[in-house]
Amino acid sequence: MKTHAAVLTAINKPLRIEELEIPELRAGQVLVRIAFSGVCHTQINEIRGLKGEDRFLPHTLGHEGSGIVEAIGDGVRKVKPGDHVVLTWIKGDGLDVPSSKYARVDGSIVNSGAVATFLTKAVISENRLVKIPDEMPLCEAALLGCAIPTGAGAVINTASVSRGKSIAIFGMGGIGFSALLAAKIKGASTIIAIDISEDRLKQANLLGATHTLNTKKENVVEGIFKITGGKGVDYAIESAGKKETMEMAFKSVRDKEGLCVVVGNLSYGQTIQIDPFDLIKGKRIIGTWGGETFPDRDMPMYADWVISGKIDMKKMICRVYELRDINNAIDYMEQHAVGRVLIGMGKH
């Protein structure tokens, strides 16, 4: 059985579309026909070599997607053929099979991890899948694999944002928009969206931001303190993945229990600087691992938000490309796309 995949063969080179032989399923593995895959900055960082040495070349990519189960290996209990599923990098219930290997026509090997989504059909570890209702659109469902659980999870699980509180969100990409939607659902009274793109900030207004600030046009920290009457925000979520925004996010939270949650990834080896006196004044800064999401608990809730109309995730999707155009999709994502870029794999 064959699949088509976008393969990373060398750092800083375009992905290559290849036909690969699907390996026989091992215990704990699931074969999924991919419907949609998200394009995340984590993959861009891998392609550009910003995550350090890559010891697994050539390999598949993609860690956020949706699809339909075609076959299951021994021991799989969570899903069955025909189930609609979300594919995610975040570990949940089920057997953990950390890697797979696909074969090229010439017999050489292409490595793959527990989850990969830049393929038309993919072998996935059971614990990287969550079953979703059939009425959940597969296009929007792809965002449940990374953007929604990381961004919304940072608000709900990591920061525990509550009604009436203030929050600043740095970086209006898929994760930032997800954090914004969750902050709105949790009843935050002041939601400040920060970005360098006016188009993204306009989109943030449509999704429920009460204020917007453009880092290219104004002093954002001063702006936040002005909006909050000199106090600073109760919470800051940093999802831009920039040294400057991480430092600004920490400065922007209030003294005595203000919390900055860092979600974004810096390039390998980069560091940030903070004033330790701010820590003495009670400001806090923490990181997050996928929004402290437990997929089997949280993703059904997010799916229900969509199905019930609590959130409209269609507004988060800006473009859908075919797999053959994945390098164009990556280029567009790097050019400050307004929302999430998806790869559609065809009929499903």
Buried (B, 14 or more C-beta within 10 A) or exposed (E): EEBBBBBBEEBEEBBBBBEBBBBEBBEBBBBBBBBBBBBBBBBBBBBBBBBEEBEBEBBBBBBBBBBBBBBBBEEBEBBEEEBBBBBBBBBBBBBEBEEBEBEBEEEEEBBBBBBBBBBBBBBBBBBBBBBBEEEBBBBBBBBBBBBBBBBBBBBBBBBEBEEEBBBBBBBBBBBBBBBBBBBBBBEBEBBBBBBBBEBBBBBBEEBBBBBBBBBEEEEBBEBBBEBBEEBBBBBBBBBBBBBEBBBBBBBBBBEEEBBBBBBBBBBEEEEBEBEEEBEEEEBBBEEBEBBBBBBBEBBBEBBEBBBEEEBEBEBBBBBBBEBEBBBBBBBBBBEEBBBBBBBBBEEB
